[in-house]
Amino acid sequence: MIDAITSTAAPRIFSGVQPTGNLHLGNYLGAIKQWVALQHDYESIFCIVDLHAITVLQNPDALRKATLEMAAAYIAAGIDPEKCIIFPQSMVKEHTELAWMLGCSTPLGWLNRMTQFKDKAGKHKDQASLGLYGYPVLMAADILLYHATHVPVGEDQKQHLELTRDIAGAMNRQVNAELFTIPEPLIMGEATRVMSLRDGTSKMSKSDPSDMSRINLSDDDDTIRRKFQKAKTDMEPGITLAENRPESANLLRIYASLADISSKQAEAQFEGSEFSHFKKELAELTISQLAPMRDEMQRLLKDKAQLKAILKRGSEAASDIAATTIKDVKHALGFVRV
Ligand code: AQP
C-alpha cells in the first residue's frame, strides 16, 4: 500500500524521465532533486517513461537495464517508494489509450510549433516517426491521467507543458465539463537548464555524442574531476553570470544548485578566483553529492527482485487512478460500456 496517494483533491505532482542511457546532472538538478524536496508536500507520482523512450530506436536489453537503473536512481536520490508511486509507463495501458483520444482533437498546427521535435527530427523530418511527432500528446496523457496539479520539469519541457494545458482546456470545453485538471509547471532551482560542459549554449543531454559534455550520475570521482577540469571556459578574466559568458554562468549555476545557494551568492563566493580553483571546488562539491547516490544505486541494483516489486506496486497504484480517469473520459466522449 502506498500511503500518501489518497484522493484527487490534494495537490499532486507527476513527472518522469526517459530510461535512455545514463541520468546526467541536468536531469538530476532540473528534475529529480526538485522531486525529492516536493514529495513531502505533494502526492507524488514518478514515472519511468519507457514509451517516450521508444520514439527513437532502442536496444531492448539496454532499455530493460536502463529502466531498472532509473528506478534505482530515483530511490537512491531520495524518492521514498513508500510515499510515492514509482512505475514504468508501459505497465499502465491507459497512457496510450488516453494519448489516442487526446490526439484526435489536437490540431497539427499546435504540434508543428514544438521545438523539441524540430531539434530531434533535424533535417530529416520525413524520416522521423509518428511517435516522435506525437510525443507531446503522450506527455499530456501522462499528466492528465493523474489529475496532476503541478509538474516539476526542467526549462526544456516548458513548451510541452503549455501544450498539455492547451489540450486539457480544449477537451474540457469540447465536453463542457471539468474532465481534466489544468496542471501548473514547477520550474524550480538555480539550474533549470544545465548546459553542456563542451558548449555553454547547448543543453546537457543524454544523446550528446560526447560523454565529456555531461556528468553522468554513474561517473566515478576521477571522471567527474576530469570532466570539470576539461570543461570549456573562455579566456576572459573573472567567473561571472554575465550572459555573454555562457560557460562561466553555467558552472556557477550548477555550483549554486548543488550548494543550495543563489547563483548571485555563488558568483560573489568565487569573485576574483581562477577557473582552475573554481573547477576543483565544483568537482568536489559534485562528488560529495553524487558519490553516495551512485553507491546506493549500485547497492539497490544488486536486488533486482526488490526493485521490480517496487515497480509492480507502483504500477498497480497508478493503474487504479488511471482507470478511473479513462472511465470518465470514455463516458464524456460517448463510448458505450457494456
Ligand atoms: N540539461 C538539463 N537541464 C535541466 N533539466 C533537464 N532535463 C533534461 N535535461 C536537462 C529534465 O530532466 C527531465 C527528464 O528528461 P528526459 O530524460 O525525459 O528527456 P530529455 O529532456 O529529452 O533529456 P535529455 O537528457 O535531453 O535526453 P535526450 O538527449 O534523449 O533528449 C525533464 O524534466 C527535463 O526537463
Residues whose N, C-alpha, C, O or C-beta is under 5 A from the ligand:
A	BS01	AQP	G16 V17 Q18 T20 G26 N27 G30 A31 P152 V153 G154 E155 D156 Q157 A191 T192 R193 V194 M195 K203 M204 S205 K206 S207 D208
